[in-house]
């Protein structure tokens, strides 16, 4: 029998049956499939698709199906009864003879090779005497240059299956018979006596860059990890080819991704922030797939970098702060020291304020915004008992009259306790000049000693502290050549000129 034949068996009545070994359909229960009028078992039947050709009858087998091929008027063979039966394929003639048959017919003839006749094809003889038909119910008929085997009754003739009819070769291997044996010629991707072994094309690790190799029949497939392509995943996909990075940023091709190195002012990274509104804004941009391509200009003012009420001005890659009066610095972090110019005078202490200053003039003797005004300490007339107040810087002093002491000349000293007056002089405490001039009627031109004075009506004739005798003759009271003689509180004139004066 020529060609490939699978699982051929002789059925009752002489039909050839072939068991389909590669069917994939499975039988299921008997549930009726909606809209078809067929049960699910019929739909799941291997015979549902009518695989048997040329009038063959299909029978379900376990996990497969079987075709009973017809033999009348033509004999068919094959899994699906798709081939005409060839008698010479299964009934080899002796080696010196040539088999001849008609496709689809059971009968065949064995003929001598051209130029040969007779028994053994070398003389004329009755071939049927030495050759018989091996098949039951076949009758040998002598013909010219050979013999033939003819089935006497089609119903009773049996066709022997060839060695290849059992389909010994797996995985679509081709079965070839020779000298009572068969050989399997395997399809690419399979090896073994019966082509039962699948060659593992992934054994050589053809897939690169971490790809997964999937073994197939005579081939393999590489499932690339993201970022690679090609038959062997040997090509690194250049994610930067589409130029995703904007605003003149630099694109770095990485495995399965790219990284944009942004210019200042066009970058978003949560690693650079520690809490606060700035981080929340950056995380939002990342979730929205914004900012990774340097497509978002960063608001440097979002973190409120300006201190002390300064106003932040956003620029590309930087910010500037407009500071409130009294502050300076990149972030208005420095309080301007208004005391640096030393505005306070005369030893006043300067206290720095926000955009201002305060001069503390305490204990300086001055007052005013800058301690520029001298305080008149004598304006309050602190000195008592007629003492003179002397102005100073931050202070005053009292020049006391004799007989008075104390900071304000408030203490009266009794100088007469020491009895300083001699010759019967009466001691009086020195008092303020206005009392002397008013009460005692002294002229303002009188020069009073600093220690004590003597009432003129007491102890006349003495001065000072009553220790000096007043020379009454000093005024030359004697006239006309009279001589003056000084006495105590008096004088006399010589030559009978006597004048008595108080």
Buried (B, 14 or more C-beta within 10 A) or exposed (E): BEBBBBBBBEBEEBBBBBBBBEBEBEBBEEEEBEEEEEBBBBBBBBBBEEBBBBEBBBBBBEEBBBBBBBBEEBBBBBBBBBBBBBBBBBBBBEEEBBBBBBBBBBBBBBBBEEEBBEEBBEEEBEBBEEBEBEBEBBBBBEEEBBBBBBBEEBEEBBBEBBBBBBBBBBBEBBBBBEEEEBBBEBBEBBBBEBBBBBBEBBEEEBBBBEBEBEBEBBEBBBEBEEBBBBEBBBBBBEBBEEEBBBBEBEBEBEBEEBBBEBBEBBBBEEEEBEEEEBBEBBEEBBEEEEBBBBBBBBEBBBBEBBBBEBEBEBEEEEBBBEBBEBBBBBBBBBBBEBBEEEBBBBEBBBEBEBEEBBBEBEEBBBBBBBBBBBBEBBEEEBBBBBBEBEBEEBEBBBEBBBBBEBEBBBEBEEBBEEEBBBBEBEBBBBBBBEEBBEEEEBEEEEEEEEBBBBEEEEBBBBBBBBEEBBEBBEEEBBEEEBEBBBEEBBBBBEEEBEBEEE
